[in-house]
Amino acid sequence: MSDGGATVVAEGLRKTFEAPGGGPLHAVGGVSMTLRAGELTALVGPDGAGKTTLMRMMAGLLKPDAGMLRVLDIDVAKDPQTVQDRISYMPQRFGLYEDLSVQENLDLYADLHGVPQNLRRERFGRMLEMTDMARFTDRPAGKLSGGMKQKLGLACTLVRSPDLLLLDEPSVGVDPLSRRDLWKIVQQLVDDENLSVIVSTAYMDEAERCAQVFVMHEGRLLAEGAPGALRERARGLTYVATPPSGTPARDLQARLIDAGTRIVDAVPKGGAVWFIRQPEAEERALDGLLIGIGYRSRPEELEDAFMMMLRQQQTKETHAAPEAPTPSPQAASNGNGDKPVIVVRDLVRKFGDFTAVASTSFDVARGEIFGLLGPNGAGKTTTFRMLCGLLPVSSGHLEVAGMNLRTARSQARARIGYVSQKFALYGNLTVRENLEFFGGAYGLRGQALRSRVAATIAQFGLEPAAISGLLPGGYKQRLAMATGLLHEPEILFLDEPTSGIDPLARRAFWRTITALAQAGVTVIITTHFMEEAEYCDRIAIQDAGKVLALGTPQAVREQAGLDGGADMNNAFIAIVEHGRAAGRGDGKGAGA
């Protein structure tokens, strides 16, 4: 049987698991699709859409419960090994051997895939050239930055020349510069080798690059087509509004998000707010919502259509923002006037001979949202950990909440909250048990603890009896945020808090952050989603341990030589590349 140039054909494909709490979990339910050969194809969808399960079935790692699945004209359920011999699959957490060097990892994967010795030199050379890692063949994989690890993972996946490449969210947790490099490699493979590539992604600008896009939700296929055809769903419904002078774009965005039935979605962008009108709402209804605020139509994008589809498919699980937090005693009363709540002067952190952070200085004002951005390996995580009091400084002055972290680290910690990138609560405890445990760790006791737990559950719309580890990704982040705010901290530290959660949950998360800032809480955040930099009052961009840019998002765009309304991804890339070029000119170079 020939599938006429199709690389994957599925009909009525189903896969069901037993949910941890009992009962069936329909990961993939009756999906039918045809994916063309020699093209880039995208699978997009929120958490739990079934993208990874579908990919694992294509790779012959999971057997379908029902339906037909042919990969490269092979029935994958009957002959998974033949499929695996002809494809390459890079899962979300690709298994590099961190104690082995770059070259040793390549050799190992070539051995595992049975690549003949006479073909290795040419293949390795091509992969190292494409990934720009020829200089680092002796470096242990564990010493690479996150972006370089992803590129090495892709190189190891491609040590043999496959007929089909499967990439499961290859750019999650990767900075814009590394993300651009990854896509250059993938596009080059498609162009030069006519390779068929299927990629799952949370980034709509990545899906825009693809010839076909399949939108999934809760195991079902919502839509499919070329990006241009899918964009048509949002035609005539997309606008841009400019907030009044002195009003943060995030405040106008929050107002639009709260408008409910008239607005599908809103997001800060380029100092303005991009929003989508509900198809059922008449355009003149916007006039009453945006009194005194100028707005105009704009061209629709793929993300607009995607957000419309997700909103339409929302189930009983609500993604609405929790109730706006009330000011904490610490945040609401500023006894120090206009004194910054964080003061950083000539901050240095060394690990042996390696300088991770070099002479960094900045202040953060009370109630400010401050973004700490940079490429993987730039030193921002080290800076972040020093600000939290988790890592001592090598030299310099660091003051948090009016306390010198050299002499009063534990006192300062009592006044800050922390939300980590990975869910760090106890998965086997209920929501209430987690809140009670961490409340006790923060020093809350008796009636004070009971009152704060009850108020927090109500404020964040949490189910107290739910098992924490079984919650969806967005709810896990909501619980993590609730735990970090339980003791009403003056400062909240967020370490890539939205990495790996879907756009609906991200919008709700940022609605909460905006409310916190309005209540007087200071927020410090690291993120690789450049759209999230638009929510910040100011951002700092670091690379090789040094601050390259510091200012409002608009000032940073202007420093990059771009228009004030330009895309923040482009500004980030321009500033980092300029900084690295200047470093090479000084003879210092930029760390990898």
C-alpha positions as CSV (number, residue, x, y, z in Angstrom):
1,M,0.0,0.0,0.0
2,S,1.3,3.5,-0.9
3,D,0.2,6.6,0.9
4,G,1.0,8.9,-2.0
5,G,3.9,10.9,-0.5
6,A,2.5,10.9,3.1
7,T,5.0,10.3,5.9
8,V,2.4,9.6,8.6
9,V,-1.2,8.5,8.1
10,A,-3.5,8.0,11.2
11,E,-7.2,6.9,11.2
12,G,-9.3,6.8,14.3
13,L,-6.2,6.6,16.5
14,R,-6.8,6.1,20.2
15,K,-4.6,5.7,23.3
16,T,-6.0,5.5,26.9
17,F,-4.2,5.3,30.2
18,E,-5.4,4.7,33.7
19,A,-5.4,8.0,35.5
20,P,-3.4,8.1,38.8
21,G,-6.6,8.7,40.7
22,G,-8.5,5.9,39.0
23,G,-10.6,5.9,35.8
24,P,-9.6,6.2,32.1
25,L,-7.5,9.1,30.7
26,H,-8.1,9.5,27.0
27,A,-4.7,10.9,25.9
28,V,-5.5,10.5,22.2
29,G,-9.1,10.0,21.2
30,G,-10.1,9.2,17.6
31,V,-7.4,11.2,15.8
32,S,-7.2,11.0,12.0
33,M,-4.5,12.9,10.1
34,T,-2.2,12.8,7.1
35,L,1.2,14.4,7.3
36,R,3.0,15.1,4.0
37,A,6.6,14.0,3.3
38,G,9.5,16.5,2.9
39,E,7.8,19.2,4.9
40,L,7.9,20.8,8.4
41,T,4.7,19.9,10.3
42,A,3.7,21.3,13.7
43,L,1.6,19.8,16.5
44,V,0.3,22.6,18.8
45,G,-2.0,22.5,21.8
46,P,-2.1,23.2,25.5
47,D,-1.0,20.9,28.4
48,G,-2.6,17.5,28.1
49,A,-3.5,17.9,24.4
50,G,-2.0,14.5,23.6
51,K,1.0,15.8,21.5
52,T,3.7,13.7,23.3
53,T,1.5,10.6,23.3
54,L,0.9,10.9,19.6
55,M,4.6,11.4,18.9
56,R,5.5,8.4,21.0
57,M,3.1,6.2,19.1
58,M,4.6,7.5,15.8
59,A,8.1,6.5,17.2
60,G,6.8,3.0,18.0
61,L,7.3,3.5,21.7
62,L,3.6,3.2,22.5
63,K,1.1,0.9,20.9
64,P,-2.2,2.4,19.9
65,D,-5.3,0.9,21.6
66,A,-7.4,1.3,18.5
67,G,-7.2,2.8,15.0
68,M,-4.6,2.6,12.3
69,L,-1.2,4.3,12.2
70,R,1.3,4.0,9.3
71,V,4.7,5.7,9.5
72,L,6.8,5.7,6.3
73,D,4.2,3.3,4.9
74,I,4.8,0.8,7.7
75,D,2.2,-0.3,10.2
76,V,3.9,0.9,13.3
77,A,1.9,-1.3,15.7
78,K,2.9,-4.5,13.8
79,D,6.5,-3.5,13.1
80,P,7.8,-0.8,15.4
81,Q,11.5,-1.8,15.1
82,T,11.5,-1.2,11.3
83,V,10.1,2.3,11.9
84,Q,12.6,3.0,14.7
85,D,15.4,2.0,12.3
86,R,14.4,4.8,9.9
87,I,13.4,7.7,12.2
88,S,15.1,9.9,14.8
89,Y,13.2,11.0,17.8
90,M,14.2,13.8,20.3
91,P,12.0,13.8,23.4
92,Q,11.5,16.8,25.7
93,R,14.2,15.5,28.0
94,F,16.8,14.1,25.8
95,G,19.3,11.9,27.7
96,L,22.8,13.3,27.3
97,Y,25.6,11.7,29.4
98,E,26.8,14.7,31.3
99,D,30.1,13.2,32.4
100,L,31.0,12.4,28.8
101,S,32.4,15.0,26.3
102,V,30.5,16.3,23.3
103,Q,32.5,14.0,21.1
104,E,32.0,11.0,23.4
105,N,28.2,11.6,23.4
106,L,28.2,11.6,19.6
107,D,30.3,8.4,19.5
108,L,28.0,6.7,22.0
109,Y,24.8,7.5,20.0
110,A,26.5,6.5,16.8
111,D,27.3,3.1,18.4
112,L,23.7,2.8,19.6
113,H,22.3,3.5,16.1
114,G,24.9,1.3,14.4
115,V,26.4,4.0,12.3
116,P,29.3,2.6,10.2
117,Q,32.7,3.9,11.1
118,N,33.3,5.1,7.5
119,L,30.2,7.4,7.6
120,R,30.9,8.9,11.0
121,R,33.5,11.5,10.1
122,E,31.4,13.2,7.5
123,R,28.2,13.0,9.6
124,F,29.9,14.3,12.7
125,G,31.5,17.1,10.8
126,R,28.2,18.2,9.4
127,M,26.4,18.1,12.7
128,L,29.2,20.0,14.5
129,E,29.3,22.6,11.8
130,M,25.5,23.1,11.8
131,T,25.4,23.4,15.6
132,D,28.5,25.5,15.8
133,M,30.0,23.1,18.4
134,A,33.2,22.0,16.7
135,R,35.2,24.1,19.2
136,F,33.6,22.3,22.1
137,T,34.1,18.6,21.3
138,D,36.3,18.0,24.4
139,R,33.9,19.8,26.8
140,P,31.8,17.6,29.2
141,A,28.1,17.8,28.3
142,G,27.3,18.8,31.9
143,K,29.3,22.0,31.5
144,L,27.3,23.2,28.5
145,S,24.6,25.8,28.7
146,G,21.0,24.8,28.3
147,G,20.8,26.0,24.7
148,M,24.0,24.1,23.8
149,K,22.7,20.9,25.4
150,Q,19.6,21.2,23.2
151,K,21.8,21.6,20.1
152,L,24.0,18.6,21.2
153,G,20.8,16.6,21.8
154,L,19.7,17.4,18.2
155,A,23.2,16.5,16.9
156,C,23.1,13.1,18.7
157,T,19.6,12.5,17.4
158,L,20.9,13.1,13.8
159,V,24.1,11.0,14.0
160,R,22.4,8.9,11.3
161,S,20.5,10.4,8.4
162,P,16.8,9.5,9.1
163,D,13.8,9.5,6.8
164,L,11.7,11.2,9.5
165,L,12.7,13.5,12.5
166,L,10.4,13.8,15.5
167,L,11.0,16.8,17.8
168,D,9.0,17.1,21.0
169,E,9.1,20.7,22.2
170,P,12.8,21.1,21.4
171,S,12.9,24.8,22.5
172,V,11.2,24.7,25.9
173,G,13.5,26.5,28.4
174,V,15.8,27.7,25.6
175,D,16.6,31.4,25.1
176,P,15.6,33.2,21.9
177,L,19.1,33.1,20.4
178,S,19.5,29.4,20.9
179,R,15.9,28.9,19.7
180,R,16.8,30.7,16.5
181,D,19.9,28.6,16.0
182,L,17.9,25.3,16.5
183,W,15.4,26.3,13.9
184,K,18.1,27.3,11.4
185,I,19.5,23.7,11.8
186,V,16.1,22.2,11.3
187,Q,15.2,24.3,8.3
188,Q,18.6,23.5,6.7
189,L,17.9,19.8,7.1
190,V,14.5,20.2,5.4
191,D,16.0,22.3,2.6
192,D,19.2,20.3,1.9
193,E,18.1,16.8,2.7
194,N,14.4,17.0,1.9
195,L,13.9,15.7,5.5
196,S,10.4,15.2,6.9
197,V,10.1,16.9,10.3
198,I,7.3,16.8,12.8
199,V,7.7,19.2,15.8
200,S,5.4,19.9,18.8
201,T,5.8,23.4,20.1
202,A,4.3,26.0,22.4
203,Y,5.5,28.8,20.3
204,M,3.2,30.0,17.5
205,D,6.0,31.8,15.7
206,E,7.6,28.4,15.3
207,A,4.4,26.9,14.0
208,E,4.2,29.7,11.5
209,R,7.3,28.3,9.9
210,C,5.6,25.0,9.1
211,A,3.7,23.9,6.0
212,Q,1.1,22.1,8.0
213,V,-0.2,22.9,11.5
214,F,-2.4,20.5,13.6
215,V,-4.2,22.0,16.6
216,M,-4.9,19.5,19.4
217,H,-6.9,19.7,22.6
218,E,-7.6,17.0,25.2
219,G,-6.6,14.2,22.8
220,R,-8.8,15.5,19.9
221,L,-7.9,17.3,16.7
222,L,-9.5,20.8,16.6
223,A,-8.2,22.1,13.3
224,E,-5.5,21.5,10.6
225,G,-4.2,23.4,7.7
226,A,-1.5,25.8,6.5
227,P,-0.8,28.7,8.9
228,G,-2.4,31.2,6.5
229,A,-5.6,29.2,6.3
230,L,-5.8,28.9,10.1
231,R,-5.2,32.7,10.6
232,E,-8.4,33.3,8.6
233,R,-10.4,32.3,11.7
234,A,-9.4,35.5,13.4
235,R,-9.8,37.8,10.4
236,G,-11.5,41.1,11.3
237,L,-11.3,40.5,15.0
238,T,-7.8,41.6,15.9
239,Y,-6.8,45.0,17.3
240,V,-4.0,47.0,19.0
241,A,-4.7,49.6,21.7
242,T,-2.3,52.2,23.0
243,P,-2.5,52.8,26.8
244,P,-2.5,56.5,28.0
245,S,0.9,57.9,28.8
246,G,2.2,56.7,32.2
247,T,-0.2,53.7,32.3
248,P,1.6,50.3,32.0
249,A,0.4,48.2,29.1
250,R,-0.2,45.3,31.6
251,D,-2.8,47.4,33.4
252,L,-4.8,47.9,30.2
253,Q,-4.3,44.2,29.3
254,A,-5.7,43.2,32.7
255,R,-8.7,45.4,32.1
256,L,-9.4,43.8,28.7
257,I,-8.8,40.3,30.1
258,D,-11.4,41.0,32.8
259,A,-13.9,42.2,30.2
260,G,-15.0,38.6,29.6
261,T,-17.6,38.2,27.0
262,R,-16.3,41.0,24.7
263,I,-12.7,40.0,24.6
264,V,-11.1,36.7,23.7
265,D,-7.5,37.5,24.6
266,A,-5.2,40.4,25.3
267,V,-1.4,40.5,25.6
268,P,1.1,43.4,26.0
269,K,3.3,43.9,22.9
270,G,5.6,46.7,21.8
271,G,4.4,49.0,24.6
272,A,0.8,48.5,23.4
273,V,-1.9,45.8,23.9
274,W,-2.8,43.4,21.2
275,F,-6.3,42.0,21.7
276,I,-9.0,39.9,20.0
277,R,-12.7,40.8,19.9
278,Q,-15.2,38.0,20.6
279,P,-16.9,37.2,17.2
280,E,-20.4,37.6,18.9
281,A,-19.5,41.1,20.2
282,E,-20.1,44.1,17.9
283,E,-17.1,46.4,17.2
284,R,-18.9,49.4,18.7
285,A,-18.9,47.5,22.0
286,L,-15.2,48.3,22.2
287,D,-15.9,52.0,22.4
288,G,-17.5,51.6,25.8
289,L,-14.7,49.4,27.0
290,L,-11.9,51.6,25.7
291,I,-13.2,55.1,26.6
292,G,-10.4,57.6,25.8
293,I,-8.1,55.0,24.5
294,G,-7.1,54.8,20.9
295,Y,-7.3,51.4,19.1
296,R,-7.1,50.2,15.6
297,S,-7.3,47.0,13.6
298,R,-4.2,44.9,12.9
299,P,-3.4,41.9,10.8
300,E,-4.3,38.6,12.4
301,E,-1.6,36.1,13.4
302,L,-1.6,32.4,14.0
303,E,-1.6,32.9,17.7
304,D,-4.8,34.9,17.5
305,A,-6.6,31.9,15.8
306,F,-5.0,29.5,18.3
307,M,-6.2,31.5,21.3
308,M,-9.7,31.7,19.8
309,M,-9.8,27.9,19.4
310,L,-8.5,27.3,23.0
311,R,-11.1,29.7,24.5
312,Q,-13.9,28.0,22.6
313,Q,-12.8,24.6,23.9
314,Q,-12.4,25.6,27.6
315,T,-14.1,22.9,29.7
316,K,-15.5,23.3,33.2
317,E,-11.9,23.7,34.4
318,T,-11.7,27.5,34.5
319,H,-8.5,29.4,33.6
320,A,-9.8,32.7,34.8
321,A,-7.5,34.7,37.0
322,P,-7.8,34.2,40.7
323,E,-9.2,37.0,42.8
324,A,-6.8,40.0,42.9
325,P,-4.6,39.7,46.0
326,T,-5.0,42.3,48.7
327,P,-1.9,44.3,49.8
328,S,0.1,42.6,52.4
329,P,1.1,44.5,55.6
330,Q,4.7,44.7,54.4
331,A,3.9,45.7,50.8
332,A,1.2,48.2,51.6
333,S,3.2,50.2,54.1
334,N,6.4,51.6,52.8
335,G,8.2,53.1,55.8
336,N,11.3,53.8,53.7
337,G,9.8,56.4,51.3
338,D,11.2,55.9,47.9
339,K,14.1,53.8,48.9
340,P,14.6,50.8,46.6
341,V,13.7,47.4,48.1
342,I,16.6,45.7,46.3
343,V,20.0,47.4,45.9
344,V,22.8,45.6,43.9
345,R,26.3,47.2,43.7
346,D,29.3,45.7,42.0
347,L,28.0,42.2,42.5
348,V,30.5,39.4,41.7
349,R,30.2,35.6,42.0
350,K,33.0,33.3,41.2
351,F,33.2,29.5,41.1
352,G,36.9,28.8,41.3
353,D,38.5,30.6,38.4
354,F,35.2,31.0,36.6
355,T,33.4,34.3,37.0
356,A,29.7,33.7,36.6
357,V,28.6,37.3,37.5
358,A,30.9,40.2,36.9
359,S,30.4,43.6,38.6
360,T,26.6,43.8,38.2
361,S,24.7,46.8,39.6
362,F,21.0,47.8,39.6
363,D,18.1,48.9,41.9
364,V,14.5,47.6,42.1
365,A,11.7,49.9,43.3
366,R,8.9,48.9,45.5
367,G,5.9,47.5,43.5
368,E,8.0,47.1,40.4
369,I,8.0,44.1,38.1
370,F,11.7,43.6,37.2
371,G,12.7,41.1,34.5
372,L,16.1,39.3,34.6
373,L,16.8,38.0,31.1
374,G,19.7,36.4,29.2
375,P,20.8,33.5,27.1
376,N,21.3,30.1,28.7
377,G,24.5,30.2,30.7
378,A,24.5,34.1,30.9
379,G,24.7,34.2,34.7
380,K,21.1,35.3,35.4
381,T,20.3,32.2,37.4
382,T,23.4,32.8,39.6
383,T,22.3,36.4,40.1
384,F,18.8,35.3,40.9
385,R,20.0,32.8,43.5
386,M,22.1,35.5,45.2
387,L,19.1,37.9,45.3
388,C,17.1,35.2,47.0
389,G,19.8,34.5,49.6
390,L,20.3,31.0,48.3
391,L,23.9,31.7,47.2
392,P,26.5,33.9,48.9
393,V,28.1,36.6,46.9
394,S,31.9,36.6,46.3
395,S,32.1,40.4,46.5
396,G,30.0,43.5,46.2
397,H,27.0,44.9,48.1
398,L,23.5,43.2,48.0
399,E,20.6,44.6,50.0
400,V,17.1,43.0,50.0
401,A,14.1,44.4,51.9
402,G,16.5,46.9,53.6
403,M,18.8,44.1,54.9
404,N,22.4,43.3,53.9
405,L,22.4,39.7,52.7
406,R,26.0,39.3,53.9
407,T,24.9,39.8,57.6
408,A,21.1,39.2,57.7
409,R,20.3,36.5,55.1
410,S,17.8,34.6,57.2
411,Q,15.9,37.7,58.2
412,A,15.7,38.8,54.6
413,R,14.4,35.4,53.5
414,A,11.5,35.7,55.9
415,R,10.3,38.7,53.8
416,I,10.5,37.1,50.3
417,G,8.5,34.5,48.5
418,Y,9.9,32.1,45.9
419,V,8.3,30.1,43.0
420,S,10.7,27.8,41.2
421,Q,10.6,26.7,37.5
422,K,9.9,23.1,38.4
423,F,7.0,22.1,40.6
424,A,8.7,21.9,44.0
425,L,5.8,21.0,46.3
426,Y,4.9,17.6,47.7
427,G,3.0,15.8,45.0
428,N,1.5,13.1,47.4
429,L,0.0,15.8,49.7
430,T,-3.3,17.5,49.2
431,V,-3.4,21.2,48.4
432,R,-4.4,22.1,51.9
433,E,-1.6,19.9,53.4
434,N,1.0,21.6,51.2
435,L,-0.2,25.0,52.3
436,E,-0.2,24.1,56.0
437,F,3.3,22.5,55.8
438,F,4.9,25.5,54.0
439,G,2.9,28.0,56.2
440,G,4.5,26.3,59.2
441,A,7.9,26.5,57.6
442,Y,7.4,30.3,57.1
443,G,6.6,30.6,60.8
444,L,2.8,30.8,60.8
445,R,1.1,29.0,63.7
446,G,-2.4,28.3,65.1
447,Q,-5.2,30.6,64.1
448,A,-2.9,32.8,61.9
449,L,-1.9,29.7,59.8
450,R,-5.5,28.5,59.5
451,S,-6.8,32.0,58.5
452,R,-4.0,32.4,55.9
453,V,-4.6,29.0,54.4
454,A,-8.4,29.5,54.1
455,A,-7.9,33.0,52.6
456,T,-5.3,31.7,50.1
457,I,-7.5,28.8,49.0
458,A,-10.4,31.2,48.3
459,Q,-8.1,33.8,46.7
460,F,-6.5,31.4,44.2
461,G,-9.6,29.3,43.6
462,L,-7.9,26.1,44.8
463,E,-9.6,22.7,45.6
464,P,-8.2,21.9,49.1
465,A,-8.7,18.1,48.9
466,A,-7.0,17.7,45.5
467,I,-3.8,15.7,45.4
468,S,-1.1,18.2,44.3
469,G,0.8,15.9,42.0
470,L,-2.3,15.2,39.9
471,L,-3.2,18.8,39.2
472,P,-2.9,20.1,35.6
473,G,0.2,22.2,34.9
474,G,-1.5,25.6,35.2
475,Y,-3.1,24.6,38.5
476,K,0.3,23.4,39.8
477,Q,1.7,26.8,39.1
478,R,-1.3,28.5,40.8
479,L,-0.6,26.4,43.9
480,A,3.1,27.1,43.8
481,M,2.3,30.9,43.6
482,A,-0.2,30.5,46.5
483,T,2.4,28.8,48.6
484,G,5.0,31.5,47.8
485,L,2.6,34.2,48.9
486,L,1.2,32.5,52.0
487,H,3.2,34.5,54.4
488,E,2.5,37.8,52.6
489,P,6.0,38.6,51.4
490,E,7.3,42.0,50.4
491,I,9.2,40.6,47.4
492,L,8.3,37.7,45.2
493,F,10.9,35.8,43.1
494,L,9.7,33.9,40.1
495,D,12.2,31.6,38.3
496,E,10.9,30.8,34.8
497,P,7.4,30.2,36.3
498,T,5.6,29.7,33.1
499,S,8.0,27.3,31.3
500,G,6.0,24.4,30.0
501,I,2.5,25.6,30.8
502,D,-0.1,26.5,28.1
503,P,-1.0,30.0,26.9
504,L,-4.3,30.1,28.8
505,A,-2.6,29.3,32.1
506,R,0.1,31.9,31.3
507,R,-2.5,34.6,30.8
508,A,-4.1,33.8,34.1
509,F,-0.7,33.7,35.9
510,W,0.2,37.1,34.6
511,R,-3.2,38.5,35.6
512,T,-2.3,37.5,39.2
513,I,1.2,39.1,38.9
514,T,-0.3,42.4,37.7
515,A,-2.6,42.4,40.7
516,L,0.3,41.8,43.0
517,A,2.3,44.7,41.6
518,Q,-0.8,46.9,41.9
519,A,-1.0,45.8,45.6
520,G,2.6,46.9,46.2
521,V,4.5,43.6,46.0
522,T,7.8,43.7,44.2
523,V,8.3,41.0,41.6
524,I,11.6,39.7,40.2
525,I,11.2,37.3,37.3
526,T,13.4,35.3,34.9
527,T,11.8,34.1,31.7
528,H,12.7,32.9,28.2
529,F,9.3,34.0,26.8
530,M,10.1,37.4,25.5
531,E,6.5,38.4,25.4
532,E,6.6,38.2,29.2
533,A,9.3,40.9,29.2
534,E,6.5,43.3,28.1
535,Y,4.8,42.9,31.4
536,C,7.9,44.3,33.2
537,D,8.5,47.9,34.3
538,R,12.2,47.4,33.6
539,I,14.3,44.5,32.3
540,A,18.0,43.7,32.6
541,I,19.7,41.6,29.9
542,Q,22.8,39.7,31.0
543,D,25.3,37.7,29.0
544,A,28.7,36.3,30.1
545,G,28.0,37.5,33.6
546,K,27.6,41.2,32.6
547,V,24.6,43.5,32.2
548,L,24.3,44.5,28.6
549,A,21.0,46.5,28.8
550,L,18.9,47.9,31.6
551,G,15.7,49.9,31.3
552,T,12.1,49.8,30.3
553,P,11.2,47.4,27.4
554,Q,10.8,50.4,25.1
555,A,14.3,51.8,26.1
556,V,15.8,48.3,25.5
557,R,14.3,48.1,22.1
558,E,15.7,51.5,21.2
559,Q,19.1,50.5,22.6
560,A,18.9,47.6,20.2
561,G,18.4,50.1,17.3
562,L,14.8,49.0,16.8
563,D,11.5,50.8,16.7
564,G,9.9,51.2,20.1
565,G,7.1,48.9,19.0
566,A,9.4,46.2,17.7
567,D,9.3,42.5,18.7
568,M,11.2,41.9,22.0
569,N,12.7,38.7,20.6
570,N,14.6,40.7,17.9
571,A,15.7,43.3,20.5
572,F,17.0,40.5,22.8
573,I,19.0,38.9,20.0
574,A,20.4,42.2,18.7
575,I,21.7,43.2,22.1
576,V,23.2,39.9,22.9
577,E,24.9,39.6,19.5
578,H,26.3,43.2,19.8
579,G,27.6,42.4,23.3
580,R,29.3,39.3,22.1
581,A,30.9,41.1,19.1
582,A,32.1,43.8,21.5
583,G,33.6,41.2,23.8
584,R,35.4,39.6,20.9
585,G,36.8,43.0,20.0
586,D,38.1,43.4,23.5
587,G,39.8,40.0,23.2
588,K,37.6,38.6,26.0
589,G,35.0,36.6,24.0
590,A,31.7,35.4,25.3
591,G,31.2,32.3,27.4
592,A,29.3,29.4,26.0
